[in-house]
Amino acid sequence: MIVGGGSAGWMAAAALAKTLGDTLEIDLIESEEIGIVGVGEATIPPILKYNDFLGIDEATFVRETNATYKLGIEFVDWRAKGHSYFHPFGHSGRDIESFPFHHYWLADWRRRGGDYDYTQFNLETVAAYKGRFGHLSAEGDRPGLNYAFQFDAVLYAKFLRNYSAERGVIRHEGRIVSVEQHPESGFVKAVVTADGRRLEGDLFIDCSGFRGLLIEGTLNCGYEDWSRWLPMNSAVAVPCERVADITPYTRATAREAGWTWRIPLQHRTGNGYVFSDQFLSVEDAKTRLLGCLDDAPLADPRLLKFVTGHRKRVWDKNVVALGLASGFLEPLESTAIHLVQSGITRLLALFPRTGIVPSVVTQYNRDVLFDYNNIKDFLIAHYKISERDDTPFWRWVQAMEMPDSLKERLEMFRETALLVTREPELFRETSWLAVMMGQGLLPKTSHPIVETIEAADLRLHMSRWRKMLESRADSLPAHEDYVRRFAPSADLKMRMASAG
């Protein structure tokens, strides 16, 4: 029994229907009265694996969700006002003789006096700033194009709802008013709706959003609050008319008390301001957000309140929490949809066969919370590495303590240029390097063997790689032209027709 719809609920329903639909009855209850949050419109590359797993045709998916393509995230004003950098989805450069590329870049960068960015040697960055996109595979040493999607979260939930219904998932409309538990084990037995229906289940997946109806409201699992490191607790969101060509990337702009997002879709542009109400009022946040839109707003700004952190147990008894019911991390690196996806993937791998096994529950919790902790450190790094101290918010961020795990990683990189990540981590070396060096954290030295390479040889290698990337990006069509040809939505077709 899945409690709650939205992206999380219907992602779970679709995956379960695909894998276990022939052997299990899968039910989902949601209420149109409650609605869904409907943010989190930007994603990261692992979503391609989820879509492939479901057997979803990409053109259909892009068309039905008003999606565009995403090559990474542009960060504006994070290091300092007037400075920007790009966090791309692919690797920068090419490792030489087993040494990571960034050592070569550092050696060349110092010899040239620091006149170019690290991610200029990345195909996604070059293509993004040229406004280009295409399905491009790797060819020998020449890299392919890694991408994700930007889409309408409400349409995404609707798309997966239709997918699930075609595969036998039973949808119940209704508002839950009470939960029945087994008197001895405490396991959830059933949920009861406002009109008196009693819906039983063996395993319950809580996708009820921030309130965590089952995982918290019933089982009282508790919450690990990370506000001491990530103090944002509010967001206002509003869509606006799109006027420019669709950019193949999301933009995150640092503001006086947080940051704003800009996510271009086929039919509109999604916008939001994530902030701390300790440093900015809701009304002022709405005013600031409306002042930085591309064009006219399509609705009134909507307020979301949250506490950054996670449930102390995301699987307890026979309840598994997914999405906002399991925790919340601000969408700075577009991880919300991925955390749902990874939670589903782990659940399927550990799915109970004859009953709930405590060691399996422990392993699931350990793995999911590992993800949360590593993403947490990566998000904190965006704030701590910043040079900004121009507002009370940024001065507070500069003064706050870091988790020891992050402090050690930054110190190792600063002193030695060494960066160590573990296989399960979502954000690997290429992401950490883009953010750390993009925000000005440059190591004091590069590897001593790399320093022995002749300056002319190193410069020639860099120049050839850069020229190859430019040529490869120039071979791609404009992003909007590609979307128009490959999978235009009904909204985009109407826009094209009205433009003549």
Helices and strands as residue ranges (DSSP letters): E 2-3, H 6-20, E 27-30, H 47-54, H 58-64, E 68-70, E 72-76, E 84-88, H 101-112, G 118-121, H 123-130, E 148-150, H 153-166, E 170-173, E 176-181, E 188-193, E 198-200, E 204-206, G 209-211, E 223-225, E 234-240, E 250-255, E 258-264, E 269-275, H 282-290, E 302-305, E 309-311, E 315-316, E 319-321, G 323-325, E 327-328, G 331-333, H 336-349, H 358-384, H 392-399, H 404-416, H 429-438, H 448-451, H 455-474, H 479-486, H 490-498
